[in-house]
Amino acid sequence: MSQETAGTMTLMEHLRELRTRVVYAVIGFVIAAGLGWAFHEQVFEWLMEPYRRAMQQNYPELEHYIAFRSLIEPFVVYIKTSLAAGLILAGPWMLLQAWLFIGPGLHESERKMAVPFLGATLFFFFGGVAFCRYLVLEPTMSVLIDIGIDSANPTIMMQDYFSFTSTMLFVFGLLFELPVVITFLAMLELVTAAFLLKQWRMAVVITFIVAAVLTPPDPLSQTLLAVPMVILYMASIGVVFLIERSRDRRRAREKATT
């Protein structure tokens, strides 16, 4: 569907197109969730590994299994695990359906801009999830276990553990989108490299406040979230600078030809 075709579509045709894309997205999610259920034990073990490693390395004499309060808790947790895995697996497909609905109505220049943004969104989200899973969860759990181990042995419940780990993964994935957001604002000329550089101290303070609010109340996990965000912020300044240079050169060429 071309931009001209998209511009002449009636409201009902737009609604039918939207329904089609939503149906395809839902079908993709259902299939992905089914795959998540087929491997739900492996996915949950993947989430469990940081806790097991933290216990084995620091307290090998203690049991490092997790418990459940009721007979249906494992089933409920596995359902949630499958749905979360399905959402992650189907994420690119669902974004594609959104793009197929929105893209034809955009100008050529807007489409060229949007495609890299979609790719960057996926890259930074999965990068944040991977960073949290492989570099943050285990040391964070070690610190949190150490706080209470002198007075009690840990008995971790499945539901509580899943909520903790899934929230941490989501928070890191979401906050790692910072460069995408800043770049988008720069493309709209709402922020400049000079402004971002001038506000870097305030950005650092805000970053640590956000990390303190969204992570467990221990300095390690807060630092492990805040430091990468500060690095991403500084890297974004460089990206914005390159965008501004490219824009200035383009406008200079356009001015020279008029």
Secondary structure as UniProt FT lines:
FT   HELIX           3..8
FT   HELIX           11..38
FT   HELIX           40..58
FT   TURN            60..61
FT   TURN            71..72
FT   HELIX           73..102
FT   HELIX           103..105
FT   HELIX           108..131
FT   HELIX           132..136
FT   HELIX           137..148
FT   TURN            149..151
FT   HELIX           158..175
FT   TURN            176..177
FT   HELIX           178..187
FT   TURN            188..189
FT   HELIX           193..198
FT   HELIX           200..214
FT   HELIX           219..257
//
